[in-house]
Amino acid sequence: MPGGGLGRSVWAAARLLTEHAEVTILTSERHRAHHEKLRATGDTRLPEGVRFAFAAEPDEDSSPYASWFQGWAAALLEGVIELYPDGGPDVVEAPDYQGDGFAISHAIRSRDPRLRRTTLAVRLHTSAEICAALDERADDIHLQVVRGMERFPLAYADVLLEPGGDVMERYRRYYGAERLAPSIYCPPPVTTDTMPSAGGHPLPRADGPLRILYLNRLQRLKGIEDLLAAVAAIDSDDFRLTVVGGDTDTGPGGSSMRRYVERMTDGDGRVRFAERVPYEEIGELISDHHLVVVPSRWEAFSYVVREALACNRPVLATPVGPIPDVVELGRSGWLARSGSVDDLRRALAEAIADRDEIDRMIEKGLPRQVLEANTNEDVIVERYRGLLGVAGRRPRASRSSTDGIAAVVAGEPDGPPLAPTLRSLARQRGVAVEATVVGLEPEPSDLPLVARVVAPPNDRTDRIALWAAGAREATGGLLLLLPAGAELESDFAARAVAALEEGHAFAYATAFVRHGREVWHAPAGNFELPVQLDLGASVAMVRRSALAEALAGDDCPPDEASLFAALAKQGHFGVVLHEPLVTRLPRRSGAGHVVT
């Protein structure tokens, strides 16, 4: 169960759902050897009946993807398609953290037939963007890429799975309600059968001071420095705090948080730092303490709280996320008024002074009772059942009779030949495509597609200027922009039109290129991604109205990257067909920015 709460959430969900459905966990190839070892030894931690599958992580050189995270998201998409080749699984659940569902959400929103029956559910665990804000991390290009990759599936998933409390309200305040998919209440399952029962957790040894446990990452958003500042302000020697958790780089200036908080408590004999323990020893560790403290600035669920209650230990926590759902005064613990140092100090001082109350809760088994009363696995299973069939109920945009398709081909006198491009346009299936050529005369031949020829503008011969000139002359509401020399699979135009008919009003659709290592060969789209990346697609089906807005004004965008950045600035976003539907693409001028 590596991976903190997220990993334990997946594990618990698999254990619960395997009794009702075929469950597959798709994870990184680097875990395969460990999984095989566990399976060979019959390790009971492997959920019985659950299939495990593995996807290869991108190389250190992640090109043609804009970042490692985009490459990993694409690998997950291909893994899902390989596992379920007949239209995809019924449901894919992906975490919001680091945008694992990025490629899958593009595929579903572009009506990829390989996922025609699949519902995408994104579970709210706390996005990397929110974590970075709470950790007060400096913004950089890496975070901006992850932020954009998280925001697309948050907006375009079929459904968000929210765990309760004020989580959905916080997400709406942070992202804006209009930038989030519909949500349903579906808390993560909690597996408590690995913890001893309430009767198996007697009181800790009665001698000595009150034993308090912090069991979480040493991370700014987890409130560790606030907790230790509160402890320092308590004038009592009747307690001992044990701190257990992995280090992070969220100390001042990106330094080690452990070294920072160890310096904060230097000389305070009431605080002890212990090494992390294996998961199977967590129950024993919790049971050796009277009280578990969770001072987080934010939690989307908090497995630590639930595990403490499962071990029949009361909790002192901050009132964030769904924690107030299970921390009840007099039954399962205390809630500080907030996560401030003063409020934590007051709550801790109250709990330390009322050791008899802690003993009473434990003796009566109240913490475990509160957890069991708030855990309804039947509700969780029914929420998952409700995800079935969503794919068949997705709305479609109405198709206007004036949405004719006009291909606008930008050519250069000394550039690639035009004939292969016109032949590939003539081979498009399911839709009729007219062609307008700017900058080149078609070679005399028996080409199957007759093209309208437009003279290039006098002052500019770059690709964007040629597209703009052709767009003014071409007819149709959808403009297929491409350079001379590009060749398309015969389904490109129909697939792009289907994507634009999807219920969400995308302004353009583009696709992966079969060969090439540049970022525009695997476009990421322009939804909330940083303009420093080359977001420009060299082949795209664009709505005429959106293109007109991006080209309005005296300054025409100089290149593809600028054009698609201008579309984003106007609020016009695109969807990417994650299929190699562009079979050939001539070399482009300029270089993309790749984030590794």
Summary of the structure (lengths in Angstrom):
residues: 596
radius of gyration: 28.2
end to end distance: 27.7
largest distance: 98.2
contacts: 2032
relative contact order: 0.10
helix: 38%
strand: 18%
